[in-house]
Amino acid sequence: MHVHVHGPDGEAKFWIEPKVELAQNFGLSERQLRQVLALVESHERDIRTAWQQHFGP
């Protein structure tokens, strides 16, 4: 399970399973990555729920 994050400066992919962590980064700064990581962690439950509704369990 993963989530893609797109911004004006680039994009990144974060694994959600088995734990939230950066998988790939294409152009985002360290500061942007920290901000995105905090958002992904704070919305992890919502992301998991949306993923399961879209792709199935």
C-alpha positions in Angstrom: 0.0 0.0 0.0 1.4 3.4 -1.0 0.5 7.0 -1.7 1.8 9.4 -4.4 2.3 13.0 -3.5 2.6 15.6 -6.3 3.7 19.2 -5.8 4.9 22.1 -8.0 8.6 21.1 -7.3 8.3 17.4 -7.8 6.7 14.3 -6.4 7.2 11.5 -3.9 5.9 8.0 -3.1 5.4 6.9 0.5 4.8 3.4 1.6 1.9 3.0 4.0 2.6 -0.7 4.8 4.2 -2.1 6.8 4.9 1.4 8.1 4.8 4.9 6.7 8.1 5.7 5.1 9.5 7.4 2.0 9.9 5.1 -1.0 11.0 7.5 -3.7 11.5 11.2 -4.1 11.7 13.2 -7.3 12.5 16.9 -6.6 10.9 17.6 -3.2 13.2 19.3 -0.6 13.9 17.8 2.8 11.5 20.3 4.3 8.7 19.4 1.9 9.3 15.7 2.6 9.1 16.3 6.4 5.8 18.2 5.9 4.4 15.5 3.6 5.4 12.7 6.0 3.7 14.5 8.8 0.5 14.8 6.7 0.6 11.2 5.6 1.1 10.0 9.2 -1.7 12.2 10.5 -4.1 10.9 7.8 -2.9 7.3 7.7 -6.2 5.8 8.7 -8.1 7.8 6.1 -5.6 6.8 3.4 -5.9 3.1 4.4 -9.7 3.3 4.3 -9.8 5.0 0.9 -7.2 2.5 -0.5 -9.3 -0.5 0.7 -12.5 1.0 -0.6 -10.9 1.6 -4.0 -8.8 -1.6 -4.4 -10.5 -4.0 -1.9 -9.0 -5.6 1.2 
